[in-house]
Amino acid sequence: MMEEIKILKMTLEDLAQIENCLISDFDDFWSVDTLKSELMGPNKAYIVAKQDEEIIGFAGCMKNFPEIEIMNIVVKKNCRGKGIGKMLLQKMIENAKNDGAQEIFLEVNENNKVARQLYQNAGFSEMGKRKNYYRQESAIVMLKKV
């Protein structure tokens, strides 16, 4: 029987598990060193989604009050389409509200229709575009008032 998914604060110990499958399972977006410096950085907050003690997703933000910027929401490739990204996003929004943030920003690849729909469904609106943000692809800047 599959255990329920838990959303927990990311720890340095979690990085050891993520490191082994970061490139293969979570896309080529950041190195484990980048993730470690993010996790240890000031005004940063990272969470993980765990099922049966396995990390199946994670998300992080930078707190620049009264704004919060979501840095990433990533789900293991074999776990996508199951609502895990939505759970992580909802927890980030809930944490932002609890911290007293007024706005949440993020950038999303203009070609990532699934992610854009997720953010729109959560109340984010498109504010603008950053050309060639992801190598050759542009990013859509999105905003949600909290």
C-alpha positions in Angstrom: 0.0 0.0 0.0 1.3 3.4 -0.9 1.8 5.8 2.0 0.3 9.3 1.8 2.4 12.1 0.6 3.9 14.4 3.2 5.1 17.9 2.7 8.1 18.7 5.0 10.8 21.3 5.4 13.9 20.3 3.3 17.0 19.3 5.3 20.6 18.9 4.3 20.1 15.1 4.7 17.4 15.3 2.0 20.1 16.6 -0.5 22.0 13.3 -0.3 18.9 11.5 -1.6 18.2 14.1 -4.2 21.8 14.2 -5.4 21.7 10.6 -6.7 18.8 11.3 -9.1 18.8 15.1 -9.6 19.7 15.0 -13.3 17.9 11.8 -14.3 14.7 12.2 -12.4 14.2 16.0 -11.9 15.4 17.4 -15.3 18.6 19.3 -15.8 17.9 22.5 -14.0 20.3 22.9 -11.0 23.3 21.1 -9.6 23.3 19.7 -6.1 25.8 22.4 -5.1 23.4 25.1 -6.3 20.6 23.5 -4.4 22.7 23.3 -1.3 23.7 26.9 -1.4 20.0 27.8 -1.9 19.0 25.7 1.0 21.6 27.3 3.3 21.1 30.8 2.0 19.5 33.6 4.0 15.8 34.2 3.3 15.4 30.9 1.5 12.8 28.2 2.3 12.6 24.8 0.7 10.2 21.9 1.2 10.0 18.3 0.0 7.2 16.0 -0.9 7.9 12.5 0.5 6.1 9.2 -0.1 7.3 6.1 1.7 10.4 8.1 2.8 11.3 8.8 -0.9 11.6 12.4 -2.1 9.3 12.7 -5.1 9.3 16.5 -5.4 10.6 19.7 -3.9 10.1 23.4 -4.1 11.8 26.5 -2.8 11.4 30.3 -2.5 13.3 33.4 -1.7 11.7 35.7 0.8 12.1 39.4 0.0 9.2 40.7 2.1 6.6 41.8 1.3 7.3 39.7 -1.8 8.2 36.0 -2.2 9.7 34.6 -5.3 9.2 30.9 -6.0 12.5 29.6 -7.3 11.4 26.1 -8.4 8.8 23.4 -8.1 10.1 20.1 -9.3 8.5 16.7 -9.4 10.2 13.4 -10.2 9.5 12.4 -13.8 7.7 9.2 -12.9 5.5 10.9 -10.4 4.2 13.8 -12.6 0.5 14.2 -13.3 -0.5 13.1 -9.8 -1.1 16.5 -8.2 2.3 16.6 -6.4 3.2 19.9 -7.9 -0.1 21.3 -6.9 0.4 20.2 -3.3 3.9 21.8 -3.2 2.5 25.0 -4.7 -0.4 25.1 -2.2 2.1 24.7 0.7 4.3 27.5 -0.7 1.2 29.8 -0.9 0.1 28.8 2.6 3.6 29.5 4.0 3.7 32.8 2.2 0.4 33.8 3.8 1.6 32.7 7.2 4.8 34.7 6.8 2.8 37.8 5.9 3.8 38.1 2.3 1.7 40.3 0.0 2.8 39.0 -3.4 4.3 35.8 -4.9 6.2 36.0 -8.1 7.6 33.2 -10.3 9.0 32.6 -13.8 7.9 29.7 -15.8 9.1 28.5 -19.2 6.7 29.8 -21.8 6.5 26.3 -23.4 5.6 24.5 -20.1 1.9 24.5 -20.6 1.3 22.2 -17.7 3.0 24.4 -15.2 1.5 27.6 -16.6 -2.0 26.0 -16.2 -1.1 24.9 -12.6 -0.2 28.5 -11.7 -3.2 30.0 -13.4 -5.5 27.6 -11.6 -3.8 28.7 -8.3 -4.6 32.4 -9.1 -1.4 33.6 -10.7 -1.7 36.0 -13.6 0.9 36.7 -16.3 2.7 39.9 -15.9 5.3 39.9 -18.6 8.0 38.0 -20.5 11.8 37.5 -20.1 13.4 36.6 -23.4 15.9 33.7 -23.5 15.6 33.2 -19.7 15.9 29.4 -20.1 18.8 29.3 -22.6 16.9 29.7 -25.9 13.4 29.8 -24.4 11.6 32.7 -22.8 10.0 32.9 -19.3 6.6 34.1 -18.4 6.6 36.2 -15.2 3.6 35.5 -13.1 2.2 37.1 -10.0 -0.3 36.2 -7.3 -1.6 38.7 -4.6 -1.7 36.9 -1.3 
